[in-house]
């Protein structure tokens, strides 16, 4: 997992989605994801690259999952996916931004929205 932190914005809505997101690109960091964490604090996130489905096995809390294509256009959203659940495969997805439960709704993020991110 990259140690750098990234800021994710929804440019369609003009909202900040995550101020302190990490990127998981290696096999091990993608496999581990958020496992072993007690919570995902407000403003934080995990961007998993590549990723077209997620599982919540072993998790202790719900999250939102925002799936994007290679151009960072939102192609799928799971709201408050609970521990022990698994998403279906999102065929158009290239990556997934995992956020605290409720964050996608709080920022009015919808399918078709354009995201961007930059290192802090």
N, C-alpha and C positions, 0 to 999 in steps of 0.2 A: 504494500500500500504506500502510495506516495505520501510523504510527510507534509508537503505543502498544502495550504488551505486555499480553497477556491470560492468565489462568489458567483452564485447562479441567479440569473434574472430572467423573468418572463418579459420579453420585449413587447409582446403583443398587448399585455395588460399593464406594462410599466411597473411591475412589482418585483421586489426582491423575494426569492424563494428560499435561498439558503446563503447565509453569510460566511459560514465556516464548513464547507464540504470537503471531504477527502475523496480521492480517486483510487479505486481498486482496479488494477489492470492485470496483475499477475494471477496465475491459476490459484495460488494459495490465498491471496488476498480476496479474490472473488469468491472462493469457496467458503472462507471464514465470514466474510461480510460483517454483519453486526452481531454475530454469535458471541456470547460471553459478555455483552454489554448489558447494563441494568436499565438503560434508557437512552434515547436519542434526544439530547437537549434541544430546546427551541433555538432556531437559527442554524442548526447543524444538519448535515446530510452525508450520504455516501453515494458516489457516482460509480456504478459498476459497468466496466467496458471490457469486452462486449457482454451483453446480457439481454435475452428476450423472454425470460421467465424467472421467477424467484420462488423460494420456499421459505416457510416460517418455522420449520422444525427446529426445536431447541430454543426458540425465541421466548422472551418473557413479556413482551409488550407489542402492541399493534403499531404499524407504520403505514404511511402512504407510499405508493410506488408509482412514479411517473416514468413511463417508457417513451423513449425518443428514437427517431431514426438517425441516420448518419449526419443529417443537416440540423439536428437538434429540434426537429418539429415533433410535438407531442403526438404519439400514435396510440397511447393507451394509458389509463389511470386506474389504479386500484386504491380505493379509499379505505383506510383503517383495516387493512388486512390483518387478521388475528393470528396469534401464535398457533402453530400446528397446521396452518393452511398452506396451500400451494396455488400459485397462479397458473392459468393456462399459458401456453406459448403465444406470445404476441408476434405474429409473423413479420410485421413491418419494423419491429423494434431492433435497434442496434445496441442500445444502452438503457440503463435504468437508474434513475435518481431516487434513492430512498430518503424519505423525509419523516419528521414526527407526524403521528396521526393527526389529521385535520388540516395540515398545512396546505395541501392542494386546494381544498375548499376555501380556506382563509385567503388565499391569493387569487381565487377565481380562475385557477388554471384549468384549461379545457383542451380536449383533443383539437389539434390544428394550430395551437399556440406555438410561437417561436421562442426557444430558450437560447441563452448565451451564457458563457462562463469565462472568468478570467482569474488568474492567480492574484492573490492578495499581496 
